[in-house]
Amino acid sequence: MPTLEQKKEVVSEIAELLKDAGAVYVTNYTNMSVDELTALRTKFRENGVNYKVFKNTLLKRAMDEVGGYEAIYDHLEEQNAFAFVQEDLAAPAKVIKESFKESEKPAFKAAIIDGVLYDNSQLETLASLKSRTEIIGDIMGLLTAPMSNVVGAIQSPGRTIASALSTIAKKAES
C-alpha cells in the first residue's frame, strides 16, 4: 500500500496535469486487458493526449486542490482512466469513439472542457468538433476568398481589354 508521502506526490502530479489541461475525459476501462489498454494509450499519445489511470480518491483530491471540477465528481466511480489534453480538445473523444467502435471499450463517462461538463450522451458531439488548426484553416480560407475575388476582378478587365486589342490588331492586319 502506498505511503502518505507517495499519495501526496501522485496528487501533486495530477494537480499539474489538471492545471495544464484544457479538457479532462473520464473513461471506464473495466474488462480491458493490459494489451488493449496499452494500445489505447498509444493511440492517445499519437494524438497528443496524456491517458493515465489514477485512483478516483486521489484524482478528486487533486481536483479539489485545483478547483473547478466539482461537476464531474459523480462520474468518479468504478475503474476509471483519465485523458488530459491541452491543445486539440476533441482528440480524446475521437480516439474513444474509434476504440469503442472496434471493441466497445472503453466506456466514455464524462468530460470537462473549459469548465463545462459533457456526459456520455455527448460523445458524438465532442468527436465532431474541429481542432484548433482546422478552425484556423477555415478562417484563413474565409479571409483569403474575398481577396482572391478582388484580384480576379482587377485582372479580368485587363485581360478583356488585351484580348479585344489583339483581335482588333489581327483584323487590321488582314
C-alpha positions, 0 to 999 in steps of 0.5 A: 500500500502506498505511503502518505508521502507517495499519495501526496506526490501522485496528487501533486502530479495530477494537480499539474496535469489538471492545471495544464489541461484544457479538457479532462475525459473520464473513461471506464476501462473495466474488462480491458486487458493490459494489451488493449489498454496499452494500445489505447494509450498509444493511440492517445499519445499519437494524438497528443493526449496524456491517458493515465489511470489514477485512483478516483480518491486521489484524482478528486483530491487533486481536483479539489486542490485545483478547483473547478471540477466539482461537476464531474465528481459523480462520474468518479466511480468504478475503474476509471482512466483519465485523458488530459489534453491541452491543445486539440480538445476533441482528440480524446473523444475521437480516439474513444469513439474509434476504440469503442467502435472496434471493441466497445471499450472503453466506456466514455463517462464524462468530460470537462472542457473549459469548465463545462461538463459533457456526459456520455450522451455527448460523445458524438458531439465532442468527436465532431468538433474541429481542432484548433488548426482546422478552425484556423484553416477555415478562417484563413480560407474565409479571409483569403476568398474575398481577396482572391475575388478582388484580384480576379476582378482587377485582372479580368478587365485587363485581360478583356481589354488585351484580348479585344486589342489583339483581335482588333490588331489581327483584323487590321492586319488582314 
